[in-house]
Amino acid sequence: MNTSSTAPAIVFNCQYNGLSIIQELGRHRVPVLALDSKRSVGTFSKYATFHHCPDPLYDEDGFIQFLLEKGSEFTIKPVLFPTHDHWAGAIAKYQTDLEQYYHLCVAPASVVDLLIHKDQFYQWALERNYPVPRLYRHNDINEDSPGIFPLIAKPIARRLPNLCENNPRISAFLDDHRMTIISNITEFNQFCQRYSDYLHYFLFLEYIPGMGDQIYTVGIYANKEHEILGLFTGRKVRGYPPETGDCLVGQGEHIPDDIITIVKEMVYQLKFSGIAQFEFKKNPVTGKLILLEINPRSWSWIGITPAMGVSLPWIAYADLTGTEKITYKENKIKNGDIIYLHFLHDLKNSLYTYKKAGYPEYHKGLRSWINELKGRKRIYAEFSWDDPIIAIYSLYTFGRSVFLGYFKSQDKKDL
């Protein structure tokens, strides 16, 4: 599959998260293979060649067998970059088998498993007095515990290898219920009754108030000695839905030194290696940053990191292949000078969707939206001068979704 003298990179899954890695490594002249179970946006990049593979969400064994069969075809070990939990979990689990053919940008299986299963992670963190929300089991909550509300119901894990093997819709169900706010015991009982067959998929946490613009990211790459070589900090500006949705606008932003210290301590205690996202939320009442989760892989807006001088994809690749000696890098740019932007979706949401969905505070006129972007370096998810096919694909899929959404809304009116 590869005749180049440069170690290839293999990226899977290839939505905008994976696309950012593909483009960054491609610009460093690294040959990139885009693996996915469908033609996602990154598979169209000029910097990658697409190879269809099984999705470990449904067929972990098939995915691992695919990698093992392809492994012997490479003359130089490629680097594997997972971009979602179930891909990271699968390659971590079979690390010993895969390492004969590949460099793995992933932590050991025990660490990945701990971080993917949020109940286990919260318990681990609470035992060590790290700033995470308080954790509750559904059978611990009753009429005598009103002081714990509000709570959120959160899936223990939304994506695991083989999660959908016997129930193809369960991951989509958990995505739709990624955070349910429960204000009192009556709402708690109603939730338990409505989803009685699915309660084992959920945990209940102390609710940290505030919208998504209070979500802060610390993105890192740590080497095999659990030493952080690259560290990025930033804040989500907007997502959809505003409280729980993935980031559509994010900016580089500094966070307190004590939080950086906590991140470095946790990386060492976990014996973590690879790329990770630490996601914190600022409590608007106390001003404290609370750790919501650690994602043991890249995240949706990792594409901002090269512009911040902390290219986590390149740092990881160079370290794992020995291409370049990496010294510690951390972003030092002024808050808000650089933003990552899903142009099409953020424009539509700001002008129309937020207001219609009941979030008027996020509604903006066109002039206001444009003025917000002025004077800032912008990294567009969909548009880059050197990869124009991505813009065409993004415009097509966006236009198609708007078109289909319009006719669905008309059908509902007719009913």
C-alpha positions as a Markdown table, in Angstrom:
| # | Residue | x | y | z |
|---|---|---|---|---|
| 1 | Met | 0.0 | 0.0 | 0.0 |
| 2 | Asn | 3.0 | 2.3 | 0.5 |
| 3 | Thr | 6.2 | 2.8 | -1.5 |
| 4 | Ser | 7.2 | 6.1 | 0.0 |
| 5 | Ser | 10.3 | 6.4 | 2.2 |
| 6 | Thr | 8.2 | 8.4 | 4.7 |
| 7 | Ala | 6.1 | 6.7 | 7.3 |
| 8 | Pro | 2.4 | 6.9 | 6.4 |
| 9 | Ala | -0.3 | 8.1 | 8.7 |
| 10 | Ile | -3.7 | 6.3 | 8.9 |
| 11 | Val | -6.6 | 8.3 | 10.2 |
| 12 | Phe | -10.0 | 6.9 | 11.2 |
| 13 | Asn | -12.9 | 8.1 | 11.4 |
| 14 | Cys | -12.7 | 11.0 | 8.9 |
| 15 | Gln | -15.2 | 13.6 | 9.8 |
| 16 | Tyr | -13.9 | 17.2 | 10.3 |
| 17 | Asn | -11.9 | 16.0 | 13.3 |
| 18 | Gly | -10.1 | 13.5 | 11.1 |
| 19 | Leu | -9.9 | 15.9 | 8.2 |
| 20 | Ser | -7.9 | 18.3 | 10.3 |
| 21 | Ile | -5.3 | 15.6 | 11.0 |
| 22 | Ile | -5.2 | 14.6 | 7.4 |
| 23 | Gln | -4.6 | 18.1 | 6.1 |
| 24 | Glu | -2.0 | 19.0 | 8.7 |
| 25 | Leu | 0.0 | 15.8 | 8.1 |
| 26 | Gly | -0.5 | 16.1 | 4.3 |
| 27 | Arg | 1.0 | 19.6 | 4.4 |
| 28 | His | 4.1 | 18.1 | 6.0 |
| 29 | Arg | 4.3 | 15.7 | 3.0 |
| 30 | Val | 3.2 | 12.7 | 5.0 |
| 31 | Pro | 1.3 | 10.1 | 2.9 |
| 32 | Val | -2.1 | 9.7 | 4.6 |
| 33 | Leu | -4.7 | 6.9 | 4.3 |
| 34 | Ala | -8.3 | 7.8 | 5.3 |
| 35 | Leu | -10.0 | 4.8 | 6.7 |
| 36 | Asp | -13.8 | 4.9 | 7.3 |
| 37 | Ser | -16.9 | 2.8 | 6.9 |
| 38 | Lys | -18.4 | 5.5 | 4.7 |
| 39 | Arg | -17.4 | 8.4 | 2.5 |
| 40 | Ser | -17.1 | 11.1 | 5.2 |
| 41 | Val | -15.6 | 14.5 | 4.5 |
| 42 | Gly | -12.0 | 13.7 | 5.2 |
| 43 | Thr | -12.0 | 10.8 | 2.7 |
| 44 | Phe | -12.3 | 13.4 | -0.1 |
| 45 | Ser | -9.2 | 15.4 | 0.9 |
| 46 | Lys | -6.5 | 15.6 | -1.8 |
| 47 | Tyr | -4.0 | 14.7 | 1.0 |
| 48 | Ala | -5.5 | 11.2 | 1.6 |
| 49 | Thr | -6.4 | 8.1 | -0.2 |
| 50 | Phe | -9.7 | 6.5 | 1.0 |
| 51 | His | -9.9 | 2.9 | 2.1 |
| 52 | His | -13.2 | 1.4 | 3.2 |
| 53 | Cys | -13.0 | -0.6 | 6.5 |
| 54 | Pro | -15.4 | -2.1 | 9.0 |
| 55 | Asp | -16.7 | 0.1 | 11.8 |
| 56 | Pro | -15.7 | -1.2 | 15.2 |
| 57 | Leu | -18.9 | 0.2 | 16.7 |
| 58 | Tyr | -20.6 | -2.7 | 14.9 |
| 59 | Asp | -17.7 | -5.1 | 14.0 |
| 60 | Glu | -14.6 | -4.8 | 16.1 |
| 61 | Asp | -13.2 | -8.1 | 15.0 |
| 62 | Gly | -13.6 | -7.2 | 11.4 |
| 63 | Phe | -11.9 | -3.9 | 11.8 |
| 64 | Ile | -8.9 | -5.4 | 13.7 |
| 65 | Gln | -8.6 | -8.1 | 11.1 |
| 66 | Phe | -8.6 | -5.5 | 8.4 |
| 67 | Leu | -5.7 | -3.7 | 10.0 |
| 68 | Leu | -3.7 | -6.9 | 10.6 |
| 69 | Glu | -4.1 | -8.0 | 7.0 |
| 70 | Lys | -3.0 | -4.6 | 5.6 |
| 71 | Gly | -0.2 | -4.3 | 8.1 |
| 72 | Ser | 2.2 | -6.6 | 6.3 |
| 73 | Glu | 1.9 | -4.5 | 3.1 |
| 74 | Phe | 3.7 | -1.5 | 4.5 |
| 75 | Thr | 7.5 | -1.2 | 4.3 |
| 76 | Ile | 7.6 | 1.4 | 7.0 |
| 77 | Lys | 5.4 | 1.4 | 10.1 |
| 78 | Pro | 2.4 | 3.8 | 9.7 |
| 79 | Val | 1.0 | 5.8 | 12.6 |
| 80 | Leu | -2.6 | 5.1 | 13.6 |
| 81 | Phe | -4.7 | 8.1 | 14.6 |
| 82 | Pro | -8.2 | 7.2 | 16.0 |
| 83 | Thr | -10.6 | 10.1 | 16.3 |
| 84 | His | -13.6 | 8.6 | 18.2 |
| 85 | Asp | -13.8 | 6.5 | 21.4 |
| 86 | His | -14.7 | 3.2 | 19.8 |
| 87 | Trp | -11.8 | 3.4 | 17.3 |
| 88 | Ala | -9.4 | 4.3 | 20.1 |
| 89 | Gly | -10.8 | 1.5 | 22.3 |
| 90 | Ala | -10.5 | -1.1 | 19.5 |
| 91 | Ile | -6.8 | -0.4 | 18.7 |
| 92 | Ala | -5.9 | -0.1 | 22.4 |
| 93 | Lys | -7.4 | -3.4 | 23.1 |
| 94 | Tyr | -5.4 | -5.1 | 20.4 |
| 95 | Gln | -2.2 | -3.0 | 21.0 |
| 96 | Thr | 0.1 | -6.0 | 21.2 |
| 97 | Asp | -1.0 | -7.5 | 17.9 |
| 98 | Leu | -1.0 | -4.2 | 16.1 |
| 99 | Glu | 2.3 | -2.9 | 17.3 |
| 100 | Gln | 4.2 | -5.3 | 15.1 |
| 101 | Tyr | 2.9 | -3.3 | 12.1 |
| 102 | Tyr | 2.0 | 0.1 | 13.4 |
| 103 | His | 2.8 | 3.0 | 15.7 |
| 104 | Leu | -0.3 | 3.6 | 17.8 |
| 105 | Cys | -1.2 | 7.1 | 18.9 |
| 106 | Val | -3.3 | 5.8 | 21.8 |
| 107 | Ala | -2.9 | 5.0 | 25.5 |
| 108 | Pro | -2.9 | 1.5 | 26.9 |
| 109 | Ala | -6.2 | -0.4 | 26.9 |
| 110 | Ser | -6.7 | -0.1 | 30.6 |
| 111 | Val | -6.4 | 3.7 | 30.5 |
| 112 | Val | -8.6 | 4.1 | 27.4 |
| 113 | Asp | -11.2 | 1.8 | 29.0 |
| 114 | Leu | -11.2 | 3.9 | 32.2 |
| 115 | Leu | -11.6 | 7.2 | 30.4 |
| 116 | Ile | -14.4 | 5.9 | 28.0 |
| 117 | His | -16.4 | 4.6 | 30.9 |
| 118 | Lys | -17.4 | 7.8 | 32.6 |
| 119 | Asp | -18.6 | 6.2 | 35.8 |
| 120 | Gln | -15.2 | 4.5 | 36.3 |
| 121 | Phe | -13.4 | 7.7 | 35.5 |
| 122 | Tyr | -15.4 | 9.9 | 37.9 |
| 123 | Gln | -14.9 | 7.4 | 40.7 |
| 124 | Trp | -11.1 | 7.3 | 40.0 |
| 125 | Ala | -11.0 | 11.1 | 40.0 |
| 126 | Leu | -13.1 | 11.6 | 43.1 |
| 127 | Glu | -10.8 | 9.2 | 45.0 |
| 128 | Arg | -7.9 | 11.4 | 44.2 |
| 129 | Asn | -9.7 | 14.7 | 45.0 |
| 130 | Tyr | -9.7 | 16.0 | 41.4 |
| 131 | Pro | -12.3 | 18.7 | 40.6 |
| 132 | Val | -15.0 | 16.6 | 38.9 |
| 133 | Pro | -18.8 | 16.6 | 39.5 |
| 134 | Arg | -20.3 | 14.4 | 42.2 |
| 135 | Leu | -21.4 | 11.0 | 41.0 |
| 136 | Tyr | -24.7 | 9.3 | 41.8 |
| 137 | Arg | -26.2 | 5.9 | 41.0 |
| 138 | His | -29.9 | 5.8 | 40.2 |
| 139 | Asn | -30.7 | 3.6 | 43.2 |
| 140 | Asp | -29.0 | 6.1 | 45.5 |
| 141 | Ile | -31.5 | 8.9 | 44.7 |
| 142 | Asn | -34.8 | 9.0 | 46.5 |
| 143 | Glu | -37.3 | 11.3 | 48.2 |
| 144 | Asp | -34.9 | 12.0 | 51.1 |
| 145 | Ser | -32.2 | 13.5 | 48.8 |
| 146 | Pro | -33.7 | 16.7 | 47.4 |
| 147 | Gly | -30.5 | 18.7 | 48.1 |
| 148 | Ile | -28.7 | 17.0 | 45.2 |
| 149 | Phe | -30.8 | 18.5 | 42.5 |
| 150 | Pro | -30.4 | 19.6 | 39.8 |
| 151 | Leu | -28.7 | 16.6 | 38.3 |
| 152 | Ile | -27.8 | 15.5 | 34.8 |
| 153 | Ala | -28.4 | 12.1 | 33.3 |
| 154 | Lys | -25.4 | 11.2 | 31.1 |
| 155 | Pro | -24.6 | 8.1 | 29.2 |
| 156 | Ile | -21.8 | 6.1 | 30.8 |
| 157 | Ala | -20.3 | 5.6 | 27.3 |
| 158 | Arg | -21.9 | 6.7 | 24.0 |
| 159 | Arg | -19.5 | 4.8 | 21.7 |
| 160 | Leu | -17.8 | 1.5 | 22.5 |
| 161 | Pro | -16.4 | -1.3 | 20.3 |
| 162 | Asn | -19.3 | -3.6 | 19.3 |
| 163 | Leu | -21.8 | -1.4 | 21.2 |
| 164 | Cys | -24.2 | -1.6 | 18.2 |
| 165 | Glu | -23.5 | -5.2 | 17.3 |
| 166 | Asn | -26.9 | -6.4 | 18.6 |
| 167 | Asn | -28.7 | -3.0 | 18.8 |
| 168 | Pro | -27.8 | -0.8 | 15.8 |
| 169 | Arg | -29.7 | 2.2 | 17.2 |
| 170 | Ile | -28.3 | 2.3 | 20.7 |
| 171 | Ser | -25.5 | 4.7 | 20.0 |
| 172 | Ala | -27.8 | 7.1 | 18.3 |
| 173 | Phe | -30.2 | 6.9 | 21.2 |
| 174 | Leu | -27.4 | 7.7 | 23.7 |
| 175 | Asp | -26.3 | 10.6 | 21.4 |
| 176 | Asp | -29.8 | 12.0 | 21.6 |
| 177 | His | -29.7 | 11.8 | 25.4 |
| 178 | Arg | -26.2 | 12.9 | 26.0 |
| 179 | Met | -27.2 | 15.3 | 28.7 |
| 180 | Thr | -30.7 | 15.4 | 30.3 |
| 181 | Ile | -31.2 | 18.0 | 33.1 |
| 182 | Ile | -33.3 | 16.7 | 36.0 |
| 183 | Ser | -34.5 | 19.4 | 38.3 |
| 184 | Asn | -36.3 | 17.4 | 41.1 |
| 185 | Ile | -37.3 | 14.0 | 42.3 |
| 186 | Thr | -40.5 | 14.0 | 40.2 |
| 187 | Glu | -38.5 | 14.5 | 37.0 |
| 188 | Phe | -36.0 | 11.9 | 38.1 |
| 189 | Asn | -38.8 | 9.3 | 38.7 |
| 190 | Gln | -40.2 | 10.1 | 35.3 |
| 191 | Phe | -36.8 | 9.7 | 33.6 |
| 192 | Cys | -36.3 | 6.3 | 35.3 |
| 193 | Gln | -39.8 | 5.1 | 34.3 |
| 194 | Arg | -39.5 | 6.3 | 30.7 |
| 195 | Tyr | -36.1 | 4.7 | 30.2 |
| 196 | Ser | -36.3 | 1.8 | 32.6 |
| 197 | Asp | -34.9 | -0.6 | 30.0 |
| 198 | Tyr | -31.9 | 1.6 | 29.5 |
| 199 | Leu | -30.9 | 2.8 | 33.0 |
| 200 | His | -27.8 | 0.7 | 33.0 |
| 201 | Tyr | -26.5 | 2.9 | 30.2 |
| 202 | Phe | -26.7 | 6.1 | 32.4 |
| 203 | Leu | -25.1 | 7.7 | 35.3 |
| 204 | Phe | -26.3 | 10.8 | 37.3 |
| 205 | Leu | -24.1 | 13.7 | 38.0 |
| 206 | Glu | -24.1 | 17.0 | 39.9 |
| 207 | Tyr | -25.2 | 19.6 | 37.3 |
| 208 | Ile | -22.7 | 22.4 | 36.6 |
| 209 | Pro | -24.8 | 25.4 | 35.4 |
| 210 | Gly | -23.9 | 27.5 | 32.4 |
| 211 | Met | -24.0 | 27.1 | 28.6 |
| 212 | Gly | -21.4 | 25.7 | 26.2 |
| 213 | Asp | -19.5 | 28.9 | 26.0 |
| 214 | Gln | -18.2 | 28.0 | 29.5 |
| 215 | Ile | -16.5 | 24.9 | 28.2 |
| 216 | Tyr | -12.7 | 25.0 | 28.2 |
| 217 | Thr | -10.4 | 22.5 | 26.4 |
| 218 | Val | -6.9 | 21.5 | 27.3 |
| 219 | Gly | -5.6 | 19.4 | 24.4 |
| 220 | Ile | -2.3 | 17.4 | 24.8 |
| 221 | Tyr | 0.0 | 15.0 | 23.3 |
| 222 | Ala | 2.0 | 12.8 | 25.7 |
| 223 | Asn | 4.8 | 10.4 | 24.7 |
| 224 | Lys | 5.3 | 6.9 | 25.9 |
| 225 | Glu | 7.0 | 8.2 | 29.1 |
| 226 | His | 3.8 | 10.1 | 29.9 |
| 227 | Glu | 5.6 | 13.4 | 29.3 |
| 228 | Ile | 3.5 | 16.1 | 27.7 |
| 229 | Leu | 5.2 | 17.4 | 24.5 |
| 230 | Gly | 2.4 | 19.7 | 23.3 |
| 231 | Leu | -0.3 | 21.5 | 25.2 |
| 232 | Phe | -3.2 | 23.6 | 23.7 |
| 233 | Thr | -5.8 | 25.6 | 25.7 |
| 234 | Gly | -9.0 | 27.1 | 24.4 |
| 235 | Arg | -12.7 | 27.8 | 24.9 |
| 236 | Lys | -15.8 | 26.8 | 23.0 |
| 237 | Val | -17.6 | 30.0 | 21.9 |
| 238 | Arg | -20.6 | 28.4 | 20.2 |
| 239 | Gly | -22.1 | 25.0 | 19.5 |
| 240 | Tyr | -25.5 | 23.5 | 18.6 |
| 241 | Pro | -27.4 | 22.9 | 20.8 |
| 242 | Pro | -25.8 | 25.7 | 22.8 |
| 243 | Glu | -25.5 | 23.7 | 26.0 |
| 244 | Thr | -24.5 | 20.3 | 24.8 |
| 245 | Gly | -23.6 | 20.4 | 21.1 |
| 246 | Asp | -20.2 | 19.9 | 19.5 |
| 247 | Cys | -18.1 | 23.0 | 19.0 |
| 248 | Leu | -18.8 | 25.1 | 15.9 |
| 249 | Val | -16.7 | 28.1 | 17.0 |
| 250 | Gly | -13.8 | 27.7 | 19.3 |
| 251 | Gln | -10.9 | 30.1 | 20.2 |
| 252 | Gly | -7.5 | 29.9 | 21.7 |
| 253 | Glu | -7.6 | 31.0 | 25.3 |
| 254 | His | -5.5 | 30.7 | 28.3 |
| 255 | Ile | -6.6 | 29.0 | 31.5 |
| 256 | Pro | -5.3 | 29.2 | 35.1 |
| 257 | Asp | -1.9 | 27.6 | 35.8 |
| 258 | Asp | -3.4 | 25.4 | 38.5 |
| 259 | Ile | -5.5 | 23.7 | 35.9 |
| 260 | Ile | -2.5 | 23.0 | 33.7 |
| 261 | Thr | -0.8 | 21.5 | 36.8 |
| 262 | Ile | -3.8 | 19.2 | 37.3 |
| 263 | Val | -3.7 | 18.1 | 33.7 |
| 264 | Lys | 0.0 | 17.2 | 33.9 |
| 265 | Glu | -0.5 | 15.4 | 37.2 |
| 266 | Met | -3.4 | 13.3 | 35.8 |
| 267 | Val | -1.5 | 12.4 | 32.6 |
| 268 | Tyr | 1.3 | 11.1 | 34.8 |
| 269 | Gln | -1.0 | 9.3 | 37.2 |
| 270 | Leu | -3.0 | 7.7 | 34.4 |
| 271 | Lys | 0.2 | 6.7 | 32.6 |
| 272 | Phe | -1.4 | 8.3 | 29.5 |
| 273 | Ser | 0.2 | 8.4 | 26.1 |
| 274 | Gly | -1.2 | 9.8 | 22.8 |
| 275 | Ile | -3.6 | 12.7 | 22.1 |
| 276 | Ala | -6.3 | 13.6 | 24.5 |
| 277 | Gln | -8.8 | 16.4 | 25.3 |
| 278 | Phe | -9.5 | 17.5 | 28.9 |
| 279 | Glu | -12.8 | 19.2 | 28.9 |
| 280 | Phe | -13.6 | 21.6 | 31.8 |
| 281 | Lys | -16.6 | 23.7 | 32.6 |
| 282 | Lys | -16.5 | 27.0 | 34.5 |
| 283 | Asn | -19.1 | 27.2 | 37.3 |
| 284 | Pro | -20.6 | 30.7 | 36.9 |
| 285 | Val | -21.4 | 30.9 | 40.6 |
| 286 | Thr | -18.1 | 29.8 | 42.0 |
| 287 | Gly | -15.8 | 30.6 | 39.1 |
| 288 | Lys | -14.1 | 27.2 | 39.5 |
| 289 | Leu | -13.3 | 25.0 | 36.5 |
| 290 | Ile | -14.7 | 21.5 | 36.9 |
| 291 | Leu | -13.4 | 18.6 | 34.8 |
| 292 | Leu | -16.3 | 17.0 | 32.8 |
| 293 | Glu | -14.3 | 14.3 | 31.0 |
| 294 | Ile | -11.1 | 13.2 | 29.3 |
| 295 | Asn | -11.4 | 12.1 | 25.7 |
| 296 | Pro | -8.5 | 9.7 | 24.9 |
| 297 | Arg | -8.2 | 10.8 | 21.3 |
| 298 | Ser | -8.4 | 13.9 | 19.1 |
| 299 | Trp | -11.4 | 16.1 | 19.3 |
| 300 | Ser | -13.7 | 18.0 | 17.0 |
| 301 | Trp | -11.7 | 21.3 | 16.7 |
| 302 | Ile | -8.1 | 20.0 | 16.9 |
| 303 | Gly | -7.7 | 21.8 | 13.6 |
| 304 | Ile | -6.9 | 25.0 | 15.5 |
| 305 | Thr | -3.8 | 23.7 | 17.1 |
| 306 | Pro | -1.3 | 24.2 | 14.1 |
| 307 | Ala | -2.2 | 27.9 | 13.9 |
| 308 | Met | -1.6 | 28.2 | 17.7 |
| 309 | Gly | 1.9 | 26.9 | 17.3 |
| 310 | Val | 1.1 | 23.6 | 19.0 |
| 311 | Ser | 0.3 | 21.2 | 16.1 |
| 312 | Leu | -0.7 | 18.1 | 18.1 |
| 313 | Pro | -1.1 | 15.9 | 14.9 |
| 314 | Trp | 2.5 | 16.7 | 13.8 |
| 315 | Ile | 4.0 | 16.6 | 17.3 |
| 316 | Ala | 2.4 | 13.1 | 17.7 |
| 317 | Tyr | 3.6 | 11.9 | 14.3 |
| 318 | Ala | 7.1 | 13.3 | 14.7 |
| 319 | Asp | 7.5 | 11.8 | 18.1 |
| 320 | Leu | 6.1 | 8.3 | 17.3 |
| 321 | Thr | 8.2 | 8.0 | 14.1 |
| 322 | Gly | 11.3 | 9.7 | 15.4 |
| 323 | Thr | 11.1 | 12.1 | 12.4 |
| 324 | Glu | 11.9 | 15.2 | 14.5 |
| 325 | Lys | 13.1 | 15.8 | 18.1 |
| 326 | Ile | 10.2 | 17.4 | 19.8 |
| 327 | Thr | 10.6 | 19.9 | 22.6 |
| 328 | Tyr | 7.7 | 21.0 | 24.8 |
| 329 | Lys | 5.3 | 23.5 | 23.1 |
| 330 | Glu | 2.4 | 25.5 | 24.6 |
| 331 | Asn | 0.2 | 28.1 | 22.9 |
| 332 | Lys | 1.2 | 31.7 | 24.0 |
| 333 | Ile | -1.1 | 33.7 | 21.7 |
| 334 | Lys | -3.5 | 36.4 | 23.0 |
| 335 | Asn | -7.0 | 35.2 | 23.9 |
| 336 | Gly | -9.4 | 35.1 | 20.9 |
| 337 | Asp | -6.8 | 36.1 | 18.3 |
| 338 | Ile | -7.3 | 32.8 | 16.5 |
| 339 | Ile | -10.6 | 31.0 | 16.1 |
| 340 | Tyr | -11.8 | 27.7 | 14.6 |
| 341 | Leu | -15.0 | 28.1 | 12.7 |
| 342 | His | -17.6 | 25.8 | 11.0 |
| 343 | Phe | -18.6 | 28.7 | 8.7 |
| 344 | Leu | -21.7 | 27.3 | 7.1 |
| 345 | His | -23.4 | 25.8 | 10.2 |
| 346 | Asp | -22.5 | 28.7 | 12.5 |
| 347 | Leu | -23.8 | 31.3 | 10.0 |
| 348 | Lys | -27.1 | 29.4 | 9.6 |
| 349 | Asn | -27.5 | 28.9 | 13.4 |
| 350 | Ser | -26.7 | 32.5 | 14.2 |
| 351 | Leu | -29.0 | 34.0 | 11.7 |
| 352 | Tyr | -31.9 | 31.6 | 12.0 |
| 353 | Thr | -31.7 | 28.3 | 14.0 |
| 354 | Tyr | -30.8 | 29.6 | 17.5 |
| 355 | Lys | -33.8 | 32.0 | 17.5 |
| 356 | Lys | -36.2 | 29.4 | 16.2 |
| 357 | Ala | -35.0 | 26.8 | 18.7 |
| 358 | Gly | -35.5 | 29.1 | 21.7 |
| 359 | Tyr | -32.1 | 30.6 | 22.2 |
| 360 | Pro | -32.5 | 34.2 | 21.3 |
| 361 | Glu | -29.4 | 35.3 | 23.1 |
| 362 | Tyr | -27.3 | 33.5 | 20.5 |
| 363 | His | -29.2 | 35.0 | 17.6 |
| 364 | Lys | -27.1 | 37.5 | 15.5 |
| 365 | Gly | -27.8 | 39.7 | 12.5 |
| 366 | Leu | -25.4 | 39.3 | 9.5 |
| 367 | Arg | -23.5 | 42.5 | 10.2 |
| 368 | Ser | -23.0 | 41.5 | 13.9 |
| 369 | Trp | -21.8 | 38.0 | 12.9 |
| 370 | Ile | -19.3 | 39.4 | 10.4 |
| 371 | Asn | -18.1 | 42.1 | 12.8 |
| 372 | Glu | -17.4 | 39.4 | 15.4 |
| 373 | Leu | -14.9 | 37.7 | 13.0 |
| 374 | Lys | -13.0 | 40.8 | 12.0 |
| 375 | Gly | -9.4 | 41.2 | 13.1 |
| 376 | Arg | -9.0 | 37.5 | 14.0 |
| 377 | Lys | -7.2 | 34.7 | 12.2 |
| 378 | Arg | -9.8 | 32.2 | 11.2 |
| 379 | Ile | -9.3 | 28.5 | 10.6 |
| 380 | Tyr | -12.3 | 27.3 | 8.6 |
| 381 | Ala | -13.4 | 23.7 | 9.0 |
| 382 | Glu | -14.8 | 23.6 | 5.5 |
| 383 | Phe | -12.5 | 25.9 | 3.5 |
| 384 | Ser | -8.8 | 25.9 | 2.8 |
| 385 | Trp | -7.1 | 27.2 | -0.3 |
| 386 | Asp | -5.0 | 24.1 | -0.8 |
| 387 | Asp | -7.8 | 21.5 | -0.5 |
| 388 | Pro | -10.7 | 22.9 | -2.6 |
| 389 | Ile | -12.7 | 19.6 | -3.0 |
| 390 | Ile | -13.5 | 19.8 | 0.7 |
| 391 | Ala | -15.3 | 23.1 | 0.2 |
| 392 | Ile | -17.3 | 21.6 | -2.7 |
| 393 | Tyr | -18.3 | 18.6 | -0.7 |
| 394 | Ser | -19.2 | 20.7 | 2.4 |
| 395 | Leu | -21.3 | 23.1 | 0.4 |
| 396 | Tyr | -23.1 | 20.2 | -1.2 |
| 397 | Thr | -23.9 | 18.3 | 2.0 |
| 398 | Phe | -24.9 | 21.6 | 3.8 |
| 399 | Gly | -27.2 | 22.6 | 1.0 |
| 400 | Arg | -28.7 | 19.1 | 0.9 |
| 401 | Ser | -29.4 | 19.1 | 4.6 |
| 402 | Val | -31.0 | 22.6 | 4.5 |
| 403 | Phe | -33.1 | 21.5 | 1.5 |
| 404 | Leu | -34.3 | 18.3 | 3.2 |
| 405 | Gly | -34.9 | 20.1 | 6.4 |
| 406 | Tyr | -37.1 | 22.6 | 4.7 |
| 407 | Phe | -39.3 | 19.9 | 3.2 |
| 408 | Lys | -39.5 | 18.0 | 6.4 |
| 409 | Ser | -40.8 | 21.2 | 8.1 |
| 410 | Gln | -43.3 | 21.7 | 5.4 |
| 411 | Asp | -44.6 | 18.1 | 5.7 |
| 412 | Lys | -45.1 | 18.7 | 9.5 |
| 413 | Lys | -47.1 | 21.9 | 8.7 |
| 414 | Asp | -49.3 | 20.0 | 6.3 |
| 415 | Leu | -50.0 | 17.4 | 9.0 |
